[in-house]
Amino acid sequence: MADTTLLLLHTAITVAIVVGLIVFAKINPVISLVLGALYLGIAAGLGYEGTTTAVTEGFGLLMAEVGLIIGFGVMLGTLLSAMGTLHRVVDGMLRLFGVNRSPYVIGLASGVVFPAIYFDVALVILGPMARSIALRTGLSIAPLAGALAIGLEVALLMVPPGAAALAIAAALDIPLGTMLLWGIPFGIVVIVVSILLHSLLMRFTWSDDKDDDPLTDPEHTGEIAGYGAPAADGPPDAPAATATGQRAPQIDRGGGATAVTQDPQRGTAPAGAGGRGPGRQLPLLVALLPLLVPVLLIVADTSSSAAGVEIAVLGFLGNPVVALLIGLLVGTALAVPSLGRTGVEEVVVRAAGTSGVILLFTGVAGSLGQVIAETNIGDLVAGLFSANAAFPLVLAWLVAALLRLAQGSGSVAAITAAALLAPVVSDLGLPAVLIWLAAASGAAFGGHVTDNTFWIFKTLLGLSVRGTFQVYTVAQGLLSFVGLGAVLVLGVVV
């Protein structure tokens, strides 16, 4: 009993060390996680050599499983962003569903259609678009900004190939095809329900006087296309280019239905970025092929395997690494005419830099997981929570939520919670996907001033601090609870 208590105490101390180093000492999460893993290994009795071996092996094993997938996924998403495909998808959905449903359009487009586009990149693209829709239609910015916060968090944590979703699933040994089959419908449900609840709440709590900040409003700072500074080569009232070199949607008020018109230059590279200037746009379905091809290959392979049919060629093409590589090659071929070879190379290099940071953190999360796997901590946790299937799901949610509140990063919170529970998943009798979705839901809870994205939201969307709490903290908090409820329902049904 004493040994059991001591091991659990060391586990709690490890979590406290990681959080304390990140929050109070301001040490990078990568270094903090390695230090926590080293402490736990030594304290749990692995010895000095055994601890360092577990740390390095855990890093290598996780990188072997997910490294290329994350790298190719981030490159693919960045390439689609540079081609302007996300703008075109949102424009098309707005024309189809109408601007009054624009919160759902923005939430679903950012959360389910383009999870490969990294959080900050998608925010820079869609943030000005959300403000532009609000300014030009008279809609409140609150439900639009809240929908963006919800959709981007789902894309990061719950829908592959979102970077954190891949890292969590790798720690829990979940195949990418299984992630797609679970993550996409789960993401759609939680996005729609969360946006509905947030929009209803904002009717009672939102105040333009208190929550909008005119000093940072993009209408005044020139961050919104069509407002502020004009385009360099256009008339004084011409739409200005956004930070991504693309132009914001133009709301067409003519006729009965409200629509967003196409910009002839969208999908081309900004001047000076290696592009060749305006060119003929690809049909949207063709522009989406870099994303559709790998998804179809992976799902086809997963479905055939589930049906007991093994097709060697399909197994090869449906391998996540091969499928994403094919998608990246297709995207490169489609991007060269508009971005030019130099522009495509710049995009790939930029994406490689982004994925490098993600990969480093993902690897050290594997180090912590390996240390836990080589101690008796996993068996102890499994024994504590095997009496009720809901307990480990709530535990995964709670650990991730506390970590998010303490240090701000949803990725750090979700991956750490998954790494702590990964060694005991097989003993709990629960599908690993439920642990993943529970940890991801918890990691969406309570992002606030310790999260750098909180301040990006404030500035980019022109909000006060109070307003940012309402459309970022509150919106993602609702998402977190909706996700937990959906996971608990799945835990009963599955």
TIVO-752092 format. One record per residue (C-alpha): chain; residue in three letters; x, y, z. Coordinates in nm, 2 decimals. Layout:
BEGIN
- A;Ala;X;Y;Z
...
This chain:
BEGIN
- A;Met;0.00;0.00;0.00
- A;Ala;0.28;0.23;0.09
- A;Asp;0.45;0.17;-0.25
- A;Thr;0.12;0.24;-0.43
- A;Thr;0.07;0.57;-0.25
- A;Leu;0.43;0.67;-0.32
- A;Leu;0.40;0.60;-0.69
- A;Leu;0.08;0.80;-0.72
- A;Leu;0.24;1.08;-0.52
- A;His;0.54;1.08;-0.76
- A;Thr;0.30;1.10;-1.05
- A;Ala;0.12;1.40;-0.90
- A;Ile;0.46;1.56;-0.83
- A;Thr;0.55;1.50;-1.20
- A;Val;0.24;1.68;-1.32
- A;Ala;0.31;1.97;-1.08
- A;Ile;0.67;1.99;-1.20
- A;Val;0.56;2.02;-1.56
- A;Val;0.29;2.27;-1.49
- A;Gly;0.51;2.47;-1.25
- A;Leu;0.80;2.49;-1.49
- A;Ile;0.58;2.61;-1.78
- A;Val;0.36;2.85;-1.59
- A;Phe;0.58;3.00;-1.32
- A;Ala;0.94;2.94;-1.44
- A;Lys;0.84;3.02;-1.81
- A;Ile;1.04;2.72;-1.93
- A;Asn;0.96;2.58;-2.27
- A;Pro;0.70;2.29;-2.26
- A;Val;0.95;2.06;-2.44
- A;Ile;1.22;2.11;-2.17
- A;Ser;0.96;2.09;-1.89
- A;Leu;0.82;1.76;-2.02
- A;Val;1.16;1.60;-2.04
- A;Leu;1.25;1.71;-1.69
- A;Gly;0.92;1.57;-1.56
- A;Ala;0.98;1.24;-1.74
- A;Leu;1.33;1.22;-1.59
- A;Tyr;1.21;1.29;-1.24
- A;Leu;0.93;1.03;-1.27
- A;Gly;1.16;0.76;-1.41
- A;Ile;1.42;0.80;-1.13
- A;Ala;1.16;0.84;-0.86
- A;Ala;0.97;0.53;-0.98
- A;Gly;1.28;0.32;-0.96
- A;Leu;1.38;0.28;-1.33
- A;Gly;1.73;0.39;-1.24
- A;Tyr;1.95;0.65;-1.41
- A;Glu;2.03;0.45;-1.72
- A;Gly;1.68;0.30;-1.75
- A;Thr;1.52;0.64;-1.72
- A;Thr;1.73;0.80;-2.00
- A;Thr;1.68;0.49;-2.22
- A;Ala;1.30;0.52;-2.17
- A;Val;1.30;0.89;-2.25
- A;Thr;1.50;0.85;-2.58
- A;Glu;1.32;0.54;-2.69
- A;Gly;0.98;0.69;-2.62
- A;Phe;1.08;0.99;-2.84
- A;Gly;1.20;0.77;-3.12
- A;Leu;0.91;0.53;-3.12
- A;Leu;0.65;0.81;-3.14
- A;Met;0.84;0.99;-3.41
- A;Ala;0.86;0.67;-3.62
- A;Glu;0.49;0.64;-3.60
- A;Val;0.37;0.99;-3.65
- A;Gly;0.66;1.21;-3.76
- A;Leu;0.61;1.20;-4.14
- A;Ile;0.24;1.22;-4.10
- A;Ile;0.25;1.54;-3.90
- A;Gly;0.52;1.69;-4.13
- A;Phe;0.33;1.61;-4.45
- A;Gly;-0.01;1.72;-4.30
- A;Val;0.12;2.06;-4.20
- A;Met;0.29;2.11;-4.54
- A;Leu;-0.04;2.01;-4.72
- A;Gly;-0.25;2.25;-4.50
- A;Thr;-0.01;2.54;-4.55
- A;Leu;0.00;2.48;-4.93
- A;Leu;-0.38;2.48;-4.95
- A;Ser;-0.38;2.80;-4.74
- A;Ala;-0.14;2.97;-4.98
- A;Met;-0.35;2.87;-5.28
- A;Gly;-0.66;3.04;-5.13
- A;Thr;-0.86;2.73;-5.12
- A;Leu;-1.00;2.79;-4.77
- A;His;-1.13;3.13;-4.87
- A;Arg;-1.31;2.97;-5.17
- A;Val;-1.46;2.70;-4.96
- A;Val;-1.60;2.95;-4.71
- A;Asp;-1.73;3.17;-4.99
- A;Gly;-1.91;2.88;-5.15
- A;Met;-2.06;2.77;-4.82
- A;Leu;-2.18;3.12;-4.75
- A;Arg;-2.35;3.14;-5.09
- A;Leu;-2.51;2.80;-5.03
- A;Phe;-2.63;2.85;-4.68
- A;Gly;-2.66;3.23;-4.66
- A;Val;-2.48;3.48;-4.44
- A;Asn;-2.73;3.44;-4.15
- A;Arg;-2.58;3.09;-4.10
- A;Ser;-2.23;3.22;-4.13
- A;Pro;-2.12;3.12;-3.78
- A;Tyr;-2.19;2.75;-3.87
- A;Val;-2.02;2.80;-4.20
- A;Ile;-1.70;2.94;-4.04
- A;Gly;-1.71;2.68;-3.76
- A;Leu;-1.75;2.38;-3.99
- A;Ala;-1.51;2.51;-4.25
- A;Ser;-1.23;2.57;-4.00
- A;Gly;-1.30;2.26;-3.79
- A;Val;-1.39;1.98;-4.03
- A;Val;-1.30;2.09;-4.39
- A;Phe;-0.95;2.22;-4.33
- A;Pro;-0.81;2.07;-4.01
- A;Ala;-0.46;2.04;-4.17
- A;Ile;-0.42;2.42;-4.18
- A;Tyr;-0.24;2.51;-3.86
- A;Phe;-0.44;2.70;-3.60
- A;Asp;-0.26;3.04;-3.63
- A;Val;-0.26;3.03;-4.01
- A;Ala;-0.63;2.96;-4.03
- A;Leu;-0.69;3.23;-3.77
- A;Val;-0.51;3.49;-3.97
- A;Ile;-0.71;3.39;-4.28
- A;Leu;-1.06;3.36;-4.12
- A;Gly;-1.04;3.63;-3.85
- A;Pro;-1.05;3.92;-4.09
- A;Met;-1.32;3.74;-4.29
- A;Ala;-1.54;3.70;-3.98
- A;Arg;-1.50;4.07;-3.89
- A;Ser;-1.57;4.16;-4.25
- A;Ile;-1.90;3.96;-4.26
- A;Ala;-2.01;4.13;-3.94
- A;Leu;-1.93;4.48;-4.06
- A;Arg;-2.09;4.44;-4.40
- A;Thr;-2.41;4.26;-4.29
- A;Gly;-2.48;4.41;-3.95
- A;Leu;-2.44;4.07;-3.78
- A;Ser;-2.28;4.07;-3.43
- A;Ile;-1.92;3.97;-3.42
- A;Ala;-1.98;3.76;-3.11
- A;Pro;-2.13;3.44;-3.27
- A;Leu;-1.89;3.47;-3.56
- A;Ala;-1.58;3.50;-3.35
- A;Gly;-1.71;3.23;-3.11
- A;Ala;-1.77;2.99;-3.40
- A;Leu;-1.41;3.05;-3.52
- A;Ala;-1.27;2.98;-3.17
- A;Ile;-1.47;2.66;-3.16
- A;Gly;-1.39;2.54;-3.51
- A;Leu;-1.02;2.60;-3.49
- A;Glu;-0.99;2.42;-3.15
- A;Val;-1.18;2.12;-3.29
- A;Ala;-0.95;2.12;-3.60
- A;Leu;-0.64;2.12;-3.38
- A;Leu;-0.75;1.85;-3.13
- A;Met;-1.03;1.63;-3.27
- A;Val;-1.01;1.60;-3.64
- A;Pro;-0.72;1.46;-3.83
- A;Pro;-0.48;1.56;-3.97
- A;Gly;-0.49;1.84;-3.70
- A;Ala;-0.14;1.84;-3.55
- A;Ala;-0.24;1.78;-3.19
- A;Ala;-0.50;1.52;-3.29
- A;Leu;-0.24;1.32;-3.47
- A;Ala;0.00;1.34;-3.17
- A;Ile;-0.27;1.23;-2.92
- A;Ala;-0.38;0.94;-3.14
- A;Ala;-0.02;0.83;-3.19
- A;Ala;0.03;0.82;-2.81
- A;Leu;-0.28;0.61;-2.79
- A;Asp;-0.19;0.39;-3.09
- A;Ile;-0.51;0.48;-3.29
- A;Pro;-0.49;0.43;-3.67
- A;Leu;-0.55;0.74;-3.88
- A;Gly;-0.84;0.58;-4.07
- A;Thr;-1.01;0.51;-3.73
- A;Met;-0.95;0.87;-3.64
- A;Leu;-1.12;1.00;-3.95
- A;Leu;-1.42;0.77;-3.91
- A;Trp;-1.47;0.89;-3.55
- A;Gly;-1.33;1.24;-3.55
- A;Ile;-1.52;1.39;-3.84
- A;Pro;-1.88;1.31;-3.73
- A;Phe;-1.78;1.39;-3.37
- A;Gly;-1.64;1.72;-3.47
- A;Ile;-1.95;1.81;-3.67
- A;Val;-2.18;1.74;-3.38
- A;Val;-1.98;1.93;-3.12
- A;Ile;-1.92;2.23;-3.35
- A;Val;-2.29;2.27;-3.43
- A;Val;-2.42;2.22;-3.07
- A;Ser;-2.14;2.44;-2.93
- A;Ile;-2.21;2.73;-3.17
- A;Leu;-2.58;2.71;-3.11
- A;Leu;-2.53;2.73;-2.73
- A;His;-2.28;3.01;-2.76
- A;Ser;-2.49;3.21;-3.00
- A;Leu;-2.79;3.19;-2.76
- A;Leu;-2.57;3.29;-2.46
- A;Met;-2.42;3.59;-2.65
- A;Arg;-2.78;3.74;-2.69
- A;Phe;-2.78;3.79;-2.31
- A;Thr;-2.42;3.87;-2.23
- A;Trp;-2.27;4.05;-2.52
- A;Ser;-2.25;4.43;-2.52
- A;Asp;-2.10;4.62;-2.81
- A;Asp;-2.00;4.91;-2.58
- A;Lys;-1.81;4.68;-2.34
- A;Asp;-1.69;4.40;-2.57
- A;Asp;-1.59;4.57;-2.89
- A;Asp;-1.27;4.77;-2.88
- A;Pro;-1.28;5.05;-3.15
- A;Leu;-0.91;5.12;-3.10
- A;Thr;-0.82;4.78;-3.23
- A;Asp;-1.11;4.72;-3.46
- A;Pro;-0.98;4.61;-3.80
- A;Glu;-1.21;4.86;-3.96
- A;His;-0.99;5.13;-3.82
- A;Thr;-0.65;4.96;-3.83
- A;Gly;-0.67;4.85;-4.19
- A;Glu;-0.65;4.48;-4.11
- A;Ile;-0.98;4.42;-4.29
- A;Ala;-1.01;4.40;-4.67
- A;Gly;-1.23;4.67;-4.80
- A;Tyr;-1.17;4.89;-4.50
- A;Gly;-0.88;5.11;-4.40
- A;Ala;-0.58;5.12;-4.63
- A;Pro;-0.66;5.06;-5.00
- A;Ala;-0.48;4.81;-5.22
- A;Ala;-0.16;4.94;-5.36
- A;Asp;-0.28;4.91;-5.72
- A;Gly;-0.64;5.00;-5.67
- A;Pro;-0.86;5.30;-5.62
- A;Pro;-0.91;5.46;-5.28
- A;Asp;-1.22;5.25;-5.21
- A;Ala;-1.07;4.92;-5.34
- A;Pro;-1.06;4.63;-5.10
- A;Ala;-0.73;4.61;-4.92
- A;Ala;-0.52;4.29;-4.91
- A;Thr;-0.54;4.09;-4.59
- A;Ala;-0.23;3.97;-4.40
- A;Thr;-0.23;3.66;-4.62
- A;Gly;-0.22;3.85;-4.94
- A;Gln;-0.58;3.74;-5.02
- A;Arg;-0.89;3.96;-5.04
- A;Ala;-1.19;3.94;-4.81
- A;Pro;-1.53;3.82;-4.94
- A;Gln;-1.75;4.08;-5.09
- A;Ile;-2.11;4.06;-4.97
- A;Asp;-2.36;4.09;-5.24
- A;Arg;-2.68;4.25;-5.11
- A;Gly;-2.86;4.24;-5.44
- A;Gly;-3.15;4.00;-5.50
- A;Gly;-3.32;3.78;-5.24
- A;Ala;-3.03;3.57;-5.11
- A;Thr;-2.72;3.71;-4.96
- A;Ala;-2.40;3.58;-5.12
- A;Val;-2.03;3.63;-5.13
- A;Thr;-1.88;3.71;-5.47
- A;Gln;-1.57;3.55;-5.60
- A;Asp;-1.25;3.75;-5.61
- A;Pro;-1.06;3.69;-5.94
- A;Gln;-0.73;3.71;-5.77
- A;Arg;-0.81;3.47;-5.48
- A;Gly;-0.60;3.16;-5.51
- A;Thr;-0.29;3.34;-5.64
- A;Ala;0.02;3.42;-5.46
- A;Pro;0.08;3.77;-5.32
- A;Ala;0.32;3.99;-5.51
- A;Gly;0.68;3.92;-5.42
- A;Ala;0.61;3.57;-5.28
- A;Gly;0.72;3.39;-5.59
- A;Gly;0.38;3.39;-5.75
- A;Arg;0.31;3.47;-6.11
- A;Gly;0.03;3.71;-6.05
- A;Pro;-0.35;3.66;-6.12
- A;Gly;-0.43;3.35;-6.32
- A;Arg;-0.72;3.14;-6.41
- A;Gln;-0.88;2.97;-6.11
- A;Leu;-0.90;2.60;-6.08
- A;Pro;-1.25;2.45;-6.02
- A;Leu;-1.31;2.42;-5.65
- A;Leu;-1.34;2.04;-5.66
- A;Val;-1.00;2.02;-5.84
- A;Ala;-0.84;2.26;-5.58
- A;Leu;-0.97;2.03;-5.31
- A;Leu;-0.81;1.72;-5.46
- A;Pro;-0.49;1.75;-5.24
- A;Leu;-0.71;1.70;-4.94
- A;Leu;-0.98;1.47;-5.08
- A;Val;-0.74;1.21;-5.24
- A;Pro;-0.55;1.11;-4.92
- A;Val;-0.87;1.11;-4.71
- A;Leu;-1.04;0.88;-4.96
- A;Leu;-0.74;0.65;-4.98
- A;Ile;-0.71;0.62;-4.60
- A;Val;-1.09;0.56;-4.55
- A;Ala;-1.10;0.31;-4.84
- A;Asp;-0.81;0.11;-4.68
- A;Thr;-0.97;0.12;-4.34
- A;Ser;-1.31;0.02;-4.46
- A;Ser;-1.18;-0.27;-4.67
- A;Ser;-0.97;-0.40;-4.37
- A;Ala;-1.28;-0.37;-4.14
- A;Ala;-1.47;-0.58;-4.40
- A;Gly;-1.20;-0.85;-4.39
- A;Val;-1.08;-0.77;-4.75
- A;Glu;-0.71;-0.72;-4.77
- A;Ile;-0.59;-0.55;-5.09
- A;Ala;-0.22;-0.51;-5.11
- A;Val;-0.21;-0.21;-5.34
- A;Leu;-0.48;-0.03;-5.14
- A;Gly;-0.30;-0.11;-4.82
- A;Phe;0.01;0.06;-4.96
- A;Leu;-0.17;0.36;-5.11
- A;Gly;-0.39;0.40;-4.80
- A;Asn;-0.10;0.40;-4.56
- A;Pro;-0.12;0.75;-4.40
- A;Val;0.23;0.84;-4.49
- A;Val;0.19;0.74;-4.86
- A;Ala;-0.16;0.89;-4.88
- A;Leu;-0.05;1.23;-4.74
- A;Leu;0.26;1.23;-4.97
- A;Ile;0.03;1.17;-5.27
- A;Gly;-0.19;1.46;-5.16
- A;Leu;0.11;1.68;-5.11
- A;Leu;0.24;1.60;-5.46
- A;Val;-0.10;1.67;-5.61
- A;Gly;-0.11;2.00;-5.42
- A;Thr;0.23;2.10;-5.54
- A;Ala;0.14;2.03;-5.90
- A;Leu;-0.17;2.24;-5.87
- A;Ala;0.00;2.52;-5.69
- A;Val;0.29;2.57;-5.93
- A;Pro;0.09;2.76;-6.20
- A;Ser;-0.03;3.02;-5.95
- A;Leu;0.25;3.03;-5.69
- A;Gly;0.54;2.95;-5.91
- A;Arg;0.82;2.70;-5.82
- A;Thr;0.98;2.95;-5.59
- A;Gly;0.66;3.03;-5.42
- A;Val;0.58;2.66;-5.36
- A;Glu;0.93;2.61;-5.22
- A;Glu;0.89;2.90;-4.98
- A;Val;0.55;2.76;-4.86
- A;Val;0.70;2.41;-4.80
- A;Val;1.00;2.56;-4.61
- A;Arg;0.77;2.77;-4.39
- A;Ala;0.56;2.46;-4.32
- A;Ala;0.86;2.26;-4.23
- A;Gly;0.96;2.51;-3.97
- A;Thr;0.61;2.50;-3.82
- A;Ser;0.60;2.12;-3.81
- A;Gly;0.95;2.10;-3.65
- A;Val;0.82;2.26;-3.34
- A;Ile;0.51;2.04;-3.33
- A;Leu;0.72;1.73;-3.38
- A;Leu;0.96;1.81;-3.10
- A;Phe;0.68;1.85;-2.85
- A;Thr;0.51;1.54;-2.98
- A;Gly;0.82;1.34;-2.93
- A;Val;0.88;1.44;-2.57
- A;Ala;0.52;1.36;-2.49
- A;Gly;0.62;1.01;-2.61
- A;Ser;0.91;1.02;-2.37
- A;Leu;0.68;1.08;-2.08
- A;Gly;0.45;0.80;-2.20
- A;Gln;0.73;0.55;-2.23
- A;Val;0.85;0.62;-1.87
- A;Ile;0.49;0.57;-1.74
- A;Ala;0.47;0.25;-1.95
- A;Glu;0.78;0.10;-1.79
- A;Thr;0.66;0.16;-1.43
- A;Asn;0.37;0.02;-1.24
- A;Ile;0.19;0.35;-1.25
- A;Gly;-0.03;0.24;-1.54
- A;Asp;-0.15;-0.07;-1.36
- A;Leu;-0.23;0.14;-1.05
- A;Val;-0.43;0.39;-1.24
- A;Ala;-0.62;0.11;-1.43
- A;Gly;-0.71;-0.05;-1.10
- A;Leu;-0.84;0.28;-0.95
- A;Phe;-1.07;0.35;-1.25
- A;Ser;-1.17;0.01;-1.38
- A;Ala;-1.48;0.00;-1.16
- A;Asn;-1.67;0.24;-1.38
- A;Ala;-1.60;0.31;-1.75
- A;Ala;-1.69;0.68;-1.71
- A;Phe;-1.41;0.74;-1.46
- A;Pro;-1.11;0.72;-1.69
- A;Leu;-1.30;0.94;-1.95
- A;Val;-1.37;1.20;-1.68
- A;Leu;-1.01;1.17;-1.56
- A;Ala;-0.87;1.23;-1.91
- A;Trp;-1.10;1.53;-1.95
- A;Leu;-1.02;1.67;-1.60
- A;Val;-0.64;1.63;-1.63
- A;Ala;-0.64;1.80;-1.97
- A;Ala;-0.88;2.08;-1.85
- A;Leu;-0.66;2.16;-1.55
- A;Leu;-0.35;2.16;-1.76
- A;Arg;-0.51;2.40;-2.01
- A;Leu;-0.62;2.63;-1.74
- A;Ala;-0.28;2.63;-1.58
- A;Gln;-0.05;2.68;-1.88
- A;Gly;-0.27;2.79;-2.17
- A;Ser;-0.17;2.55;-2.45
- A;Gly;-0.44;2.31;-2.57
- A;Ser;-0.19;2.09;-2.74
- A;Val;0.03;2.05;-2.43
- A;Ala;-0.28;1.98;-2.22
- A;Ala;-0.43;1.71;-2.45
- A;Ile;-0.11;1.53;-2.53
- A;Thr;0.01;1.52;-2.17
- A;Ala;-0.33;1.38;-2.05
- A;Ala;-0.32;1.12;-2.33
- A;Ala;0.04;1.03;-2.25
- A;Leu;-0.06;0.97;-1.88
- A;Leu;-0.34;0.74;-1.97
- A;Ala;-0.20;0.57;-2.27
- A;Pro;-0.03;0.28;-2.08
- A;Val;-0.36;0.18;-1.92
- A;Val;-0.60;0.20;-2.21
- A;Ser;-0.59;-0.17;-2.29
- A;Asp;-0.66;-0.26;-1.93
- A;Leu;-0.96;-0.03;-1.90
- A;Gly;-1.17;-0.21;-2.17
- A;Leu;-1.25;0.12;-2.34
- A;Pro;-1.19;0.21;-2.71
- A;Ala;-0.88;0.43;-2.72
- A;Val;-1.07;0.68;-2.94
- A;Leu;-1.29;0.77;-2.64
- A;Ile;-0.98;0.85;-2.43
- A;Trp;-0.85;1.06;-2.72
- A;Leu;-1.18;1.26;-2.76
- A;Ala;-1.21;1.30;-2.38
- A;Ala;-0.86;1.44;-2.35
- A;Ala;-0.92;1.66;-2.65
- A;Ser;-1.25;1.79;-2.51
- A;Gly;-1.08;1.87;-2.18
- A;Ala;-0.79;2.05;-2.35
- A;Ala;-1.04;2.29;-2.51
- A;Phe;-1.15;2.42;-2.16
- A;Gly;-1.08;2.77;-2.03
- A;Gly;-0.82;2.91;-2.26
- A;His;-0.74;3.26;-2.12
- A;Val;-0.46;3.52;-2.08
- A;Thr;-0.19;3.25;-2.05
- A;Asp;-0.27;3.14;-2.40
- A;Asn;-0.10;3.35;-2.67
- A;Thr;-0.39;3.28;-2.91
- A;Phe;-0.62;3.47;-2.67
- A;Trp;-0.43;3.79;-2.74
- A;Ile;-0.41;3.72;-3.12
- A;Phe;-0.79;3.68;-3.11
- A;Lys;-0.83;4.01;-2.93
- A;Thr;-0.61;4.21;-3.17
- A;Leu;-0.71;4.04;-3.50
- A;Leu;-1.09;4.07;-3.43
- A;Gly;-1.09;4.41;-3.26
- A;Leu;-1.22;4.31;-2.92
- A;Ser;-1.18;4.42;-2.56
- A;Val;-1.04;4.19;-2.30
- A;Arg;-1.39;4.12;-2.17
- A;Gly;-1.51;4.05;-2.53
- A;Thr;-1.23;3.81;-2.59
- A;Phe;-1.32;3.62;-2.28
- A;Gln;-1.67;3.59;-2.41
- A;Val;-1.58;3.47;-2.77
- A;Tyr;-1.27;3.27;-2.68
- A;Thr;-1.28;3.14;-2.32
- A;Val;-1.65;3.10;-2.29
- A;Ala;-1.70;2.95;-2.65
- A;Gln;-1.42;2.70;-2.60
- A;Gly;-1.55;2.62;-2.25
- A;Leu;-1.89;2.53;-2.39
- A;Leu;-1.71;2.32;-2.65
- A;Ser;-1.53;2.14;-2.38
- A;Phe;-1.85;2.04;-2.19
- A;Val;-2.03;1.95;-2.50
- A;Gly;-1.74;1.73;-2.60
- A;Leu;-1.74;1.56;-2.26
- A;Gly;-2.11;1.50;-2.27
- A;Ala;-2.08;1.34;-2.62
- A;Val;-1.79;1.12;-2.51
- A;Leu;-1.98;1.00;-2.20
- A;Val;-2.28;0.91;-2.43
- A;Leu;-2.05;0.72;-2.66
- A;Gly;-1.90;0.54;-2.36
- A;Val;-2.24;0.41;-2.27
- A;Val;-2.34;0.32;-2.63
- A;Val;-2.02;0.17;-2.76
